[in-house]
C-alpha cells in the first residue's frame, strides 16, 4: 500500500511539472516567433530607411560623426525600445527619479536644443548624430537624423530611456562620442541566455527574474568605462572640417585622480570611488520598486551640477537634490592662506597660525588657495564655456562698509567681468569666442582655468585698508556656481525670465584685527598647516613658479619630515626647473622613507634616464607598471625606455597597452607608427601615423587664441596663471599700467 501510495504521489507530482514544462515550451515558442517577427520587421525597416538615408560619412559609418554602433548593423525601429512607462510597472522609484533627471530630459530641454538646432541649420541634421548619440540615442540608431525623415519622433521627450542604457552590450573604446555597442532591446532571455526582443508579460519577468537580470544588466554598467561612452568627447574632422579637437575628458580626469587607484602620480591618496559611487548612491525608496534591496536603490537621479534644467521644468525635487549634492561635502577647500604687504616680499602665512600687525593704509595682497579636494574630475568638468563657477571675494569693516569686492553679479544677472571664474574660452577660425556652444566651430581654446582633481589654484587679490577703517575687517571668499552663464540663458530664453539659481559650494572667512593679530586655533573644516603649505606648492607648480613651489614644499618637510611625498613633490618641481642634482637628492630622501613608493620610483626613473642609467631606469619603471598597470605615464615612459634600448617588441607591448588605456595618446600613435614600420606592418603603421597627424595639437590654431586674447584684455589677464586681481581704485599708484588696461578693456 505504501509503495502504491508513493507511486501515486510521484504521478501527481510529475503531471503538473509536465504541464508546466509544456507551457514553458509554448512560451518559448511564442517568444521565438516574436523574435523572428522582430528580425523580419527590422530588416524591412532598415531597407526603408536606407532608401532615403544620408550616408554623408560613408555607408560603413551610418552613425558618424558619433562612435555609436548597433549589433547586427542596419537600423532599429524606435518601437523596439520598450517605453519607460513599461519599466515603471515594476520599478516605480527608478522611473520617478529618472523622469526628473538629466538623462530623461537630455534631448528636449531648450538649452541643448538651442545648440543642436544651430548645428542642424548651419551644417545639416546628419551632423547632429555626433551630439545626439548621447542626448537622443534612439533618434540616431533609428535613422531619424536625416533630411525629410518620416520617423515618428515621439521618443524625443524621453532622451536616454531605461532601455537605452540597459540594452548596451559592449563598449568600443574609451574615446567617448557615444562609444557604446547597442544590442537589440530585451527585457528577458530564454533559458540559454538568448535575448528575446520586445515587451513580455510582467508575469514572465516575475517568474524568471534571473533571466530578466541577465537581459538588462551587465557587469560593466557599474564601471566608469560605461560612463566614458558619453562623458568623454572629441570633435572629429568629419564634424568641424578642421581636425580632431579634444572636447572634454571627464573619464580621463577620473582615471588620473586619486579615486581610480590607477595613477601613482597623484599628490594625495584616497579611497577607491567610481562615478557610480558619487552619482548613483543607494537611496531609500519612497515608491515600490522590485529592484530595491533592503529598501534602497541605486539613485537614478544622477545628481551632479545641472541646476538649470530642473529649474526650467519646475522639478523641485531634482533641483533640491542637486543643490544638496553641490553643498554636501568638502568637495572644495577654500583657504585664505596668506597676506603680503605691498612694501614686503614676505608672506604672512599661514593665516591663523602666525602673528602679524595690520594698520590703516596697508596695501595687501590676499593669497587665496582653492583645492579640488574630493571631486573625481576637474572643476568645472565638460562644457565649461556654458557652466559658470567663480570666486567671490569681499572685504568689509566692522561697520559693514564694503572695502573690496570681486565676483559680484550685476543687476542684469551678468557676472563681474574681472571675476576669477573656472571656465574656458573656445575660439573659432577667426579668433572669436564661440557662443551658444557651437562645437563645430571650435578650433582652439584661448585659456582654461579649470582645477584638476586633487590639485589647487592660487588667486591673488590686492586691496587697501582704508585710513578711516573701523576694525576689525572681515575677508570672505566663496565659490559660487550657476549652471549656465547669464548670456547663454538670455540667448535661449530671451532677457525676460526668472533668475536662475546661484549655489554657494564652499567658502572661508577670516576676521583680522587692526593692530596685533595673534594665532588662533584651527577651525574644524581647516586643512592642517602642512596640507595648506602643500596645496600652495601645488598651485605654484601649476603656475610655473618653481622657486616659490620649492619654498612651500620645504615648509611641508619642516612640519612633516617623515612624509615621503613632501620630498617627491620637491623633485616634481625641480625636474622641469632643471635642477637635477637636488631633485635626485630629494627623491632619494623619499625612497629612504618609502623604498617601494611607485610615485618616487617614477620620478627617479626620469632622473636616471637623464643621467644615462638605462638599466636602473628600466627596473624602476617596470616596478611602477607592476604596481599600477593602468598608469598612462609609466607605460609611456617604459615604452620609450624599451625603444631606446632597441627592444622593439617590448616597446610595442607598452604602447599598445597605453592605447588600451587612452586610445588618443599621441606618444603611442607616434612611436607605434615607427615601430610597426620597422616590423613591416605597413597598414598598421600608416593607421597610427594618420591618427598622430589628426590628433596632434595644431600649432597654427594657437594663433587664434592669441588673437582672441589680444582683443580681450580681461581674458588675457585671466590666461596668465599668476595674474593679480587688483581691487584698488583706478589711478592708484599700486595699479600697474597693464592691470589698468585690463580693467578698462573688460568693462
Secondary structure, DSSP 8 states (H G I E B T S, - for coil): -HHHHHHHHHHHHHHHHHHHHHHHHHHHHHHHHHHHHHHHHHHHHHHHHHHH---TT-TT-TTTTS--EETTSS---GGGS--HHHHHTTBHHHHHHHHHSTTTTTTTSHHHHHHHHHHHHHT-GGGGHHHHHHH-HHHHHTT-SSTT-----GGGGGSS-HHHHTTEEEE--SS-SS-EEE---EEEE-TT--EEEB---HHHHHHTHHHHHHHH--GGGGSHHHHHTTS-EEE-HHHHSS--EEEE-HHHHHHTSTTTS--TT-SS------HHHHHS-EEE-SS-BTT-BTTEEE-SS--SS--HHHHHHT-HHHHHHHHHHHTSS-SEEEEEEEEEETT----EESTTTS-EEE-TT-EEEEEEEEEE-S-SS-BS-S-TTT-EEEEEEEEE-TT--EEEEES-B-TTS-B-TTSEES-EEEE-TTS-B-GGG-GGG--EEEEE--B-TT-EEEEEEEEE--TT--S-EEEEEEEEEESS-HHHHHHHH-S-S-----EEEEEEEEEE-SEEE------TT---HHHHHHHHHHHHHHTT-HHHHHHHHHHHHHH-TT-HHHHHHHHHHHHHTT-HHHHHHHHHHHHHHSTT-HHHHHHHHHHHHHHT-HHHHHHHHHHHHHH-TT-HHHHHHHHHHHHHHT-HHHHHHHHHHHHHH-TT-HHHHHHHHHHHHHTT-HHHHHHHHHHHHHHS--GGGHHHHHHHHHH-HHHHHHHSTT-EEE-S-TT-TTS-HHHHHHHHHH-
